[in-house]
Every structure is written in C-alpha cells, then in structure tokens.
C-alpha cells in the first residue's frame, strides 16, 4: 500500500494529530515552523492536556485561529488521556470522537500513521474532483464517498494524495497551470485555460 504524502513534519502519531489540527487555514510550512518549539514544551498528550491556554496560544499564534486551536489541542489531549490511555486511536469512529477531529484529520491519521485505506478531502481535492467531474458535490464527506466508489481501495491513499498535490501545485484555484497539466487532454472542466 502506498505511503500517504504528508508535508507536515512529525515523528509520532500524536505529533501528526497536533500538526494536522494546527494546519487548518494555515500552510504546512508555517505549522512546521511552530511545532519544534511546541513539541519541546509539550512532548506528549499528558503535557498538552495540562497546558496553560495563554502559554499554548503564544506558541501557536503564527498558525492563526490560535485561541480555537489551543482549546482543541488541550481538549483533544485530555480525551486521549481519559478515553485512550494517551494513545492515538486507529479507527475513524474513535478518532472522530476526539474534540477538533473531523473526517479529514481522521483520514490523514489513518492513511499516514496506520496505513489504512483513507481518502483525504481538503480544499484542493474538492476543487480537482469537481473540475474532473469525479463528483458533483461540494460536501467533503460526499466527495470522499464518491472517490471511494471511483478508486480501488488499494489506491485510496495514493490516489487522493495525487489529487491533492495536483490541486496544490497545478490545478490551483486561481490561474490554474493548464499549460503544464499532464491530464489537460482528458480534462472536462469548462473553465480550463487554452493552451498556446
């Protein structure tokens, strides 16, 4: 099974969980700039569960929405301690019981850390899946299910990662790079740019 391509730096499932929470509305590069200090100060869920909100907010401030993210990190860490003995759970059902964890983050964890079939639907996947007519929905869960029906399960991780990276670097929201797109001839999107 292919590895998921994640640009968030991490050494453990807990670190990836925290980094993924911080990555909402933020670049991976900015998250990676914050996490070394964060993980030195709070190396595990026990330390983060006991964090003083203002101190945590100061560290994660560059990631934006720092008050909300600090609250989610503390509550998620507390739930890891009380419900899962400090270990990151390995199922969608358990992961999504954690405060601040939705299907996207759960799928990141399942595919990257636990090598389980998972389709990550972020803004890039949503855009590309719609442009390529893989889905007619804008709902991330529906898009996830549509892609599951389209791709063999063994390709869920790698396939969704390729779609994500294509959207991040080629089929961007504004001024897509249609000139260098390798699937241009097969693209059904009405908004694709003419090649010169």
N, C-alpha and C positions, 0 to 999 in steps of 0.2 A: 504494500500500500504506500503511495507517495506521501512524503512529509508535507505538512502544511507550511507555506512560506509566510513567516511572520517576521516583520521588521522590528517588533518590539523586543528589546534585549531582556532576557530573563534567564535564570538558572534553575528555577523550580516552578512547579505548577502554581504555587502561591504567588510568586513574583509575576508570572504572566497574568494571573487573575487581577492583581492590583494594577498592573500596567494597562490592561485592557479597559478597566474601569476609568483610568486616567485618560485614555485615548479618545473618549467621547468628545467630539467637536475640537479635536486637537491633533496635531501631527505626531507621528511616531518619533520623529527627531526631537521634538520638544519633550515628549514623555521620557525618552532615553536620556535627556539632559537632567531630568529631575530624579529618576529612580536610583542612581547610585547613592545619593545622599539619603533618600527615603529609606532604602533597604539597609543602609548602615545604621540609621537611627531606629528603624523598626524591622528587624530581620525576619520576623515571623508573625503569624496571626495573633499570638498572645500579646506581643508588644504593641501591635497596631490596635488591638481591641481596647487597650488601656491608654491609648494616645490622648493627649490633651488637644481638643479641636483646634485651638488657635495656633499651637505649635505645628500641627499637621498642615493646617491651611497655609502657613508661611512657606513650608517646603514645597507644596504642590501648586502654589499660586500661579506659576507660569503656564500651567495646563488649562487655565480658565475654569469657570464654574467651580472654583476651589471649595467653597462652603458646602455645596451639594455633594461634591466628590468626597470631601473629608468625612461627611456624615455617612455616605455609602460605604466608604472604606472601613470605618470604625464598626458600623452595624454588620457589615459582611464578615469582618474578622470575629466579632462576637458570636455570630451564628456558626462560623466554622468551629469555634471552640465548644460551644454548647451543644450543637447538633451533630458535628462530625469529628470530634476529638482532635481538632486542629488540622485535619487533612482536607484537601480539596476533593469533593465528591466527583465520581466518574460517570454520572448519568445525567441526561437532560433534565429529568424530573427532579433530581436532587439539586443540581446546580441552579435551576430557576427558582428554588425556594429561598436562595440567598438574597438579601437586600441588595438592590442595584444590579442584579444579574438577570438579563433577558436572554432570549434565544441566540442573539448574535454572539454575545460573550460566551455563552454555554457552548456554542458550536466551535468557537475559537479554541476553547479548552479541550473539547472532545477530540478535535482533529489534531491539534498541535501536541498536546501533552499525553493524551491517552490513545492516540492513533485509531480512533473510532470513526466510522463514516459520518461526515458532517459537512453541511453546506453553509458557509458564512455569507450572509446577505448584508452588505453595507451599502452606502450610497453609490459606490462605483458599480457593484454587482447589480443593484437595482436599475441603474441607468443603462448599462450594457445589455442586460437581459431584456429590457423593454425595447431598446433600439434594434436588437437582433430578433425580436418577436419570439423570444423564449417564453414570455409571459405577457399578459395584458394587464397585470395587476400592479398597483403601487404599494400594496401591503407586503412588508418583508416576510411574514410567515407564509402567505400565499405564494410569493416568489420562491421561497425555499422549497415548498412542496412541488411547485411547477418544475423546478430544476431537478428535484429528486426523481420526478417521473421521466424527465428527459435524459438524465445521465445514468449510466450503470453505477450501482452503489460503490464499486471499487474506484470510481473516478470522482466521487463527490468532493473529496478534499482537494485533489489536484485540479479538477475542473473548475471548482468555484474560485480557487486561488488564481488560476489563469484568467478567469473573467474579471476578477478583482484587479489584478495587475494591468490587464488591458485597459480597464476603465481608469485606473490611476495614471497611466503613462501615455496612452494612445487615444482612446475614446473618451477624452476628457469632456467635462460639461460644456465649457466654452471653448470655441475654436478647436474641435477635435482634429487630430493629426491624420486625417484621411489619406493624405499624400503618402504616408509611410505605413498605413494599415495593411497587414498581411491578409486580412479577410475582406478587403474592400469589395472585390468582385462578387462576393456572396452576401454582402450586407444589404438587407431590405429596408434600412432606415431611410425615410423620405428626406430627412434633414442632412444626409451625408453631403460633404463638400465635393465639388467637382475636382477631379484631378487635372493638372495641366499637361 
